[in-house]
Amino acid sequence: RGGVEQIIARHVRARGGERINVVANYDNFDVRDALSTEFMARVAKLEERYYASSRRYTSSAFRRVRLGREMGVRELSADQLFDAFDTDGNGVLSLLEMRRGMRYYFGRKLTQAESQRIAADQGGVVYRETFPQVLEHLLKDV
């Protein structure tokens, strides 16, 4: 009995603390956009604590793309993520690039209040130097 983490922890303890190899089948799996960031954070926590390796499987091409994108975000540095958001390559992020990046990489839309705050605090653009703080603020409640 217990949640997923408790079950995995029991298996790891039963193996003398040796991490386990995991193959996860994501066929017929769905998570709401609003919960996907939290879900991926929990998966990352399990991987860090208990997994020697992990592989994901799904037969759906769409799900493979989405899953790969969501799992890959946490492996990007702030600079790499900034570059991914900066679609025009001009070295600053417009509100449009922030909206698109947040939707694509984190599955969430910027609210009007968040957009207005970026416009007021950042002059309508986000610079590489301030991107980590802006992103942290946007994701703090996710």
C-alpha positions in Angstrom: 0.0 0.0 0.0 0.9 3.6 -0.3 1.7 6.1 -3.0 4.0 5.6 -5.9 7.0 7.0 -4.1 6.4 4.8 -1.1 6.1 1.7 -3.3 9.3 2.6 -5.2 11.2 3.4 -1.9 10.2 -0.1 -0.6 11.6 -1.7 -3.8 14.8 0.2 -3.4 15.2 -0.7 0.3 14.5 -4.3 -0.6 17.4 -4.2 -3.0 19.7 -2.8 -0.2 19.4 0.7 -1.5 20.4 -0.1 -5.0 18.7 2.2 -7.5 16.3 0.6 -9.9 15.9 0.7 -13.7 12.5 1.9 -14.9 10.6 1.6 -18.2 7.4 3.7 -18.0 4.6 3.0 -20.5 2.8 6.3 -21.2 0.2 4.7 -23.6 -3.3 5.8 -22.6 -1.8 8.3 -20.2 -3.0 11.9 -20.0 -2.3 14.7 -17.6 -4.1 18.1 -17.7 -1.9 21.0 -18.9 -2.4 22.7 -15.6 -0.9 19.7 -13.8 1.9 18.7 -16.3 4.6 20.8 -14.7 3.9 19.4 -11.2 3.8 15.9 -12.6 7.1 16.3 -14.4 8.6 17.7 -11.2 7.5 14.7 -9.3 8.9 12.4 -11.9 12.2 14.2 -11.8 12.3 13.8 -8.0 11.7 10.1 -8.3 14.4 9.8 -10.9 16.9 11.7 -8.8 16.2 9.7 -5.6 15.6 6.2 -6.8 16.3 5.5 -10.5 19.5 4.2 -11.9 18.0 4.8 -15.4 14.6 5.5 -16.9 13.1 5.0 -20.3 9.7 6.1 -21.5 7.5 4.3 -24.0 4.5 5.4 -25.9 3.2 4.3 -29.3 1.6 7.7 -30.0 3.8 10.1 -32.0 2.1 13.1 -30.5 2.6 11.9 -27.0 6.3 11.1 -27.7 6.9 14.7 -28.9 5.0 16.2 -25.9 6.6 13.9 -23.4 10.1 14.4 -24.8 9.6 18.2 -24.7 8.3 18.2 -21.1 10.9 15.9 -19.8 13.7 17.7 -21.7 12.9 21.2 -20.2 14.2 20.3 -16.8 17.6 19.3 -18.4 18.1 22.7 -20.0 20.1 25.5 -18.4 18.5 28.9 -18.1 20.7 30.1 -21.0 19.6 27.1 -23.2 15.9 27.7 -22.3 16.3 31.5 -23.0 17.8 30.6 -26.4 14.9 28.2 -27.1 12.4 31.0 -26.2 14.3 33.6 -28.4 12.9 32.5 -31.7 14.0 35.6 -33.6 17.6 35.3 -32.1 17.8 39.0 -31.2 19.0 38.4 -27.6 15.8 39.6 -25.9 12.5 38.0 -25.4 9.4 39.9 -26.5 6.0 39.3 -24.7 5.0 37.2 -27.7 8.1 35.0 -27.3 7.5 34.7 -23.6 3.9 33.7 -24.2 4.8 31.1 -26.9 7.7 29.7 -24.8 5.7 29.3 -21.7 2.9 27.6 -23.6 5.2 25.3 -25.6 7.7 24.4 -22.8 5.5 24.5 -19.7 2.0 24.1 -21.1 0.7 27.3 -19.5 -0.5 30.6 -20.8 0.7 33.9 -19.4 -2.2 35.7 -17.7 -2.9 39.3 -18.6 -1.6 40.3 -15.2 1.7 38.5 -15.8 2.1 40.0 -19.2 1.4 43.5 -17.8 3.9 42.9 -15.0 6.6 41.9 -17.5 5.7 45.0 -19.6 6.0 47.2 -16.5 9.0 45.6 -14.8 11.0 44.7 -17.9 10.0 47.4 -20.3 8.1 44.9 -22.5 11.0 42.6 -23.0 13.0 40.0 -21.0 16.7 40.1 -21.0 19.0 37.0 -20.6 20.2 38.4 -17.2 16.7 38.7 -15.7 15.2 35.6 -17.4 15.9 33.2 -14.5 14.1 35.5 -12.0 11.2 36.2 -14.4 10.8 32.4 -15.0 11.0 31.6 -11.3 8.3 34.1 -10.6 6.1 32.7 -13.3 6.5 29.1 -12.2 6.4 29.6 -8.4 2.8 28.6 -8.1 2.9 25.9 -10.7 
